[in-house]
C-alpha cells in the first residue's frame, strides 16, 4: 500500500491504484475540493507535489492546467486525474474550509479516472 503524506495533516496508507481525490477524502479524511465531481473540468482538486510526483498525466489534465495558466509549476496536479501507485508527499491547495460559501467539497467521484484517460507526459 502506498504511503500518502499530506503536509500539516499526516501520513496514511492508501490502497494501490485508488484515485487520489478519493483517497484524500476516504483514507485521509480531508476536505479536498472536487467541485466538478472529478471530471477534470474545474481544477478545484489541485494539489502541489513535494515528493513522488507522477510523470504521466492525462491529456485532459494537461489541457485544463494549460487553460487555467497552471503550467509554470510542474508540481501542481489535479488529484482527480491521478491514482495512488507510489509513495507521495503533497500539499492540499483547495480545501472546503478555505471557501466558507461552499456547502460541500463536491459529489463523490467515480472510482475510475473520468473522462477515461488518454495518457501524456507533463512536457
Contact map, one row per residue, 1 for C-alpha under 8 A:
111000000000111100000000000000000000000000000000000000000000000000000000000000000000000000000000000000000000000000000000000
111100000000111100000000000000000000000000000000000000000000000000000000000000000001111100000000000000000000000000000000000
111110000011110000000000000000000000000000000000000000000000000000000000000000000000011100000000000000000000000000000000000
011111000011110000000000000000000000000000000000000000000000000000000000000000000001001111000000000000000000000000000000000
001111101111000000000000000000000000000000000000000000000000000000000000000000000000001111000000000000000000000000000000000
000111111110000000000000000000000000000000000000000000000000000000000000000000000000000011110000000000000000000000000000000
000011111100000000000000000000000000000000000000000000000000000000000000000000000000000011110000000000000000000000000000000
000001111100000000000000000000000000000000000000000000000000000000000000000000000000000000000000000000000000000000000000000
000011111110000000000000000000000000000000000000000000000000000000000000000000000000000000000000000000000000000000000000000
000011111111000000000000000100000000000000000000000000000000000000000000000000000000000000000000000000000000000000000000000
001111001111100000000000000100000000000000000000000000000000000000000000000000000000000000000000000000000000000000000000000
001110000111110000000000001100000000000000000000000000000000000000000000000000000000000000000000000000000000000000000000000
111100000011111000000000001000000000000000000000000000000000000000000000000000000000000000000000000000000000000000000000000
111100000001111101000010001000000000000000000000000000000000000000000000000000000001000000000000000000000000000000000000000
110000000000111111000010000000000000000000000000000000000000000000000000000000000001000000000000000000000000000000000000000
110000000000011111000000000000000000000000000000000000000000000000000000000000000011110000000000000000000000000000000000000
000000000000001111100000000000000000000000000000000000000000000000000000000000000011100000000000000000000000000000000000000
000000000000011111110110000000000000000000000000000000000000000000000000000000000011100000000000000000000000001000000000000
000000000000000011111110000000000000000000000000000000000000000000000000000000111111000000000000000000000000001110000000000
000000000000000001111111000000000000000000000000000000000000000000000000000000111111000000000000000000000000000000000000000
000000000000000000111111100000010100010000001000000000000000000000000000000000110100000000000000000000000000100000000000000
000000000000000001111111111000000000000000000000000000000000000000000000000000010000000000000000000000000001101000000000000
000000000000011001111111111100000000000000000000000000000000000000000000000000000001000000000000000000000000000000000000000
000000000000000000011111111111110000000000000000000000000000000000000000000000000000000000000000000000000000000000000000000
000000000000000000001111111111110000000000000000000000000000000000000000000000000000000000000000000000000000000000000000000
000000000000000000000111111111000000000000000000000000000000000000000000000000000000000000000000000000000000000000000000000
000000000001110000000111111110000000000000000000000000000000000000000000000000000000000000000000000000000000000000000000000
000000000111000000000011111111000000000000000000000000000000000000000000000000000000000000000000000000000000000000000000000
000000000000000000000001111111100000000000000000000000000000000000000000000000000000000000000000000000000000000000000000000
000000000000000000000001110111110000000000000000000000000000000000000000000000000000000000000010000000000000000000000000000
000000000000000000000001100011111000000000000000000000000000000000000000000000000000000000000011100000001000000000000000000
000000000000000000001001100001111100000000001000000000000000000000000000000000000000000000010111000000001000000000000000000
000000000000000000000000000000111110000000011000000000000000000000000000000000000000000000000111000000001100000000000000000
000000000000000000001000000000011111110001111000000000000000000000000000000000010000000000000000000000001110000000000000000
000000000000000000000000000000001111110001011000000000000000000000000000000000000000000000000000000000001110000000000000000
000000000000000000000000000000000111111111000000000000000000000000000000000000000000000000000000000000000110000000000000000
000000000000000000000000000000000111111000000000000000000000000000000000000000000000000000000000000000000111110000000000000
000000000000000000001000000000000111111110001000000000000000000000000000000000011000000000000000000000000000110011000000000
000000000000000000000000000000000001111110000000000000000000000000000000000000010000000000000000000000000000000011100000000
000000000000000000000000000000000001011111100000000000000001100100000000000001011000000000000000000000000000000001100000000
000000000000000000000000000000000001011111100000000000000000000100000000000000000000000000000000000000000000000000000000000
000000000000000000000000000000000111000111111000000000000000000000000000000000000000000000000000000000000000000000000000000
000000000000000000000000000000000100000111111100000000000000000110000000000001000000000000000000000000000000000000000000000
000000000000000000000000000000001110000001111100000000000000000000000000000000000000000000000100000000000000000000000000000
000000000000000000001000000000011110010001111110000000000000000000000000000001110000000000001100000000000000000000000000000
000000000000000000000000000000000000000000111111000000000000000000000000000111100000000000011100000000000000000000000000000
000000000000000000000000000000000000000000001111100000000000000000000000000111100000000001111100000000000000000000000000000
000000000000000000000000000000000000000000000111110000000000000000000000001110000000000001111000000000000000000000000000000
000000000000000000000000000000000000000000000011111110000000000000000000001110000000000111100000000000000000000000000000000
000000000000000000000000000000000000000000000001111110000000000000000000001000000000000111100000000000000000000000000000000
000000000000000000000000000000000000000000000000111110000000000000000000000000000000000111000000000000000000000000000000000
000000000000000000000000000000000000000000000000111111000000000000000000000000000000011110000000000000000000000000000000000
000000000000000000000000000000000000000000000000111111100000000000000000001000000000000100000000000000000000000000000000000
000000000000000000000000000000000000000000000000000111111000000000000000000000000000000000000000000000000000000000000000000
000000000000000000000000000000000000000000000000000011111000000000000000000000000000000000000000000000000000000000000000110
000000000000000000000000000000000000000000000000000001111100000000000000000000000000000000000000000000000000000000000011110
000000000000000000000000000000000000000000000000000001111110110000000000000000001100000000000000000000000000000000000011110
000000000000000000000000000000000000000000000000000000011111110000000000000000001000000000000000000000000000000000001111100
000000000000000000000000000000000000000000000000000000001111111000000000000000000000000000000000000000000000000000001111000
000000000000000000000000000000000000000100000000000000000111111100000000000000000000000000000000000000000000000000101100000
000000000000000000000000000000000000000100000000000000001111111110000000000011001000000000000000000000000000000000000000000
000000000000000000000000000000000000000000000000000000001111111111000000000000000000000000000000000000000000000000000001010
000000000000000000000000000000000000000000000000000000000011111111100000000000000000000000000000000000000000000000000000000
000000000000000000000000000000000000000110100000000000000001111111110000000000000000000000000000000000000000000000000000000
000000000000000000000000000000000000000000100000000000000000111111111110000010000000000000000000000000000000000000000000000
000000000000000000000000000000000000000000000000000000000000011111111110000000000000000000000000000000000000000000000000000
000000000000000000000000000000000000000000000000000000000000001111111100000000000000000000000000000000000000000000000000000
000000000000000000000000000000000000000000000000000000000000000111111100000000000000000000000000000000000000000000000000000
000000000000000000000000000000000000000000000000000000000000000011111111000000000000000000000000000000000000000000000000000
000000000000000000000000000000000000000000000000000000000000000011111111100100000000000000000000000000000000000000000000000
000000000000000000000000000000000000000000000000000000000000000011001111110100000000000000000000000000000000000000000000000
000000000000000000000000000000000000000000000000000000000000000000001111110000000000000000000000000000000000000000000000000
000000000000000000000000000000000000000000000000000000000000000000000111111100000000000000000000000000000000000000000000000
000000000000000000000000000000000000000000000000000000000000000000000011111110000000000000000000000000000000000000000000010
000000000000000000000000000000000000000000000001110010000000000000000000111110000000000000000000000000000000000000000000000
000000000000000000000000000000000000000000000111100000000000000000000110111111000000000000000000000000000000000000000000000
000000000000000000000000000000000000000000000111100000000000100010000000011111100000000000000000000000000000000000000000000
000000000000000000000000000000000000000100101110000000000000100000000000000111111100000000000000000000000000000000000000000
000000000000000000111000000000000000000000001110000000000000000000000000000011111110000000000000000000000000000000000000000
000000000000000000111100000000000100011100001000000000000000000000000000000001111100000000000000000000000000100011000000000
000000000000000000110000000000000000010100000000000000001100100000000000000001111110000000000000000000000000000011000000000
000000000000000000111000000000000000000000000000000000001000000000000000000001111111000000000000000000000000000010000000000
000000000000000111110000000000000000000000000000000000000000000000000000000000101111100000000000000000000000000000000000000
010100000000011111110010000000000000000000000000000000000000000000000000000000000111111000000000000000000000000000000000000
010000000000000111000000000000000000000000000000000000000000000000000000000000000011111000000000000000000000000000000000000
011000000000000100000000000000000000000000000000000100000000000000000000000000000001111100000000000000000000000000000000000
011110000000000000000000000000000000000000000000000100000000000000000000000000000001111110000000000000000000000000000000000
011110000000000000000000000000000000000000000000111110000000000000000000000000000000011111000000000000000000000000000000000
000111100000000000000000000000000000000000000000111100000000000000000000000000000000001111100000000000000000000000000000000
000111100000000000000000000000000000000000000011111000000000000000000000000000000000000111110000000000000000000000000000000
000001100000000000000000000000000000000000000011110000000000000000000000000000000000000011111000000000000000000000000000000
000001100000000000000000000000010000000000000111000000000000000000000000000000000000000001111110000000000000000000000000000
000000000000000000000000000000000000000000001111000000000000000000000000000000000000000000111110000000000000000000000000000
000000000000000000000000000000011000000000011110000000000000000000000000000000000000000000011111010000000000000000000000000
000000000000000000000000000001111000000000000000000000000000000000000000000000000000000000011111111000001000000000000000000
000000000000000000000000000000111000000000000000000000000000000000000000000000000000000000000111111101011000000000000000000
000000000000000000000000000000100000000000000000000000000000000000000000000000000000000000000011111100000000000000000000000
000000000000000000000000000000000000000000000000000000000000000000000000000000000000000000000111111100000000000000000000000
000000000000000000000000000000000000000000000000000000000000000000000000000000000000000000000011111111000000000000000000000
000000000000000000000000000000000000000000000000000000000000000000000000000000000000000000000001111111100000000000000000000
000000000000000000000000000000000000000000000000000000000000000000000000000000000000000000000000001111100000000000000000000
000000000000000000000000000000000000000000000000000000000000000000000000000000000000000000000001001111111000000000000000000
000000000000000000000000000000000000000000000000000000000000000000000000000000000000000000000000000111111000000000000000000
000000000000000000000000000000000000000000000000000000000000000000000000000000000000000000000001000001111100000000000000000
000000000000000000000000000000111110000000000000000000000000000000000000000000000000000000000011000001111110000000000000000
000000000000000000000000000000001111100000000000000000000000000000000000000000000000000000000000000000011111000000000000000
000000000000000000000000000000000111100000000000000000000000000000000000000000000000000000000000000000001111100000000000000
000000000000000000000100000000000000100000000000000000000000000000000000000000000000000000000000000000000111110000000000000
000000000000000000001100000000000000110000000000000000000000000000000000000000010000000000000000000000000011111000000000000
000000000000000000000000000000000000110000000000000000000000000000000000000000000000000000000000000000000001111111000000000
000000000000000001100100000000000000000000000000000000000000000000000000000000000000000000000000000000000000111110000000000
000000000000000000100000000000000000000000000000000000000000000000000000000000000000000000000000000000000000011111010000000
000000000000000000100000000000000000011000000000000000000000000000000000000000011100000000000000000000000000011111111000000
000000000000000000000000000000000000011100000000000000000000000000000000000000011000000000000000000000000000010111111000000
000000000000000000000000000000000000001100000000000000000001000000000000000000000000000000000000000000000000000011111000000
000000000000000000000000000000000000000000000000000000000000000000000000000000000000000000000000000000000000000111111100000
000000000000000000000000000000000000000000000000000000000111000000000000000000000000000000000000000000000000000011111110000
000000000000000000000000000000000000000000000000000000000111000000000000000000000000000000000000000000000000000000011111000
000000000000000000000000000000000000000000000000000000011110000000000000000000000000000000000000000000000000000000001111100
000000000000000000000000000000000000000000000000000000011110010000000000000000000000000000000000000000000000000000000111110
000000000000000000000000000000000000000000000000000000111100000000000000000000000000000000000000000000000000000000000011111
000000000000000000000000000000000000000000000000000000111000010000000000010000000000000000000000000000000000000000000001111
000000000000000000000000000000000000000000000000000000000000000000000000000000000000000000000000000000000000000000000000111
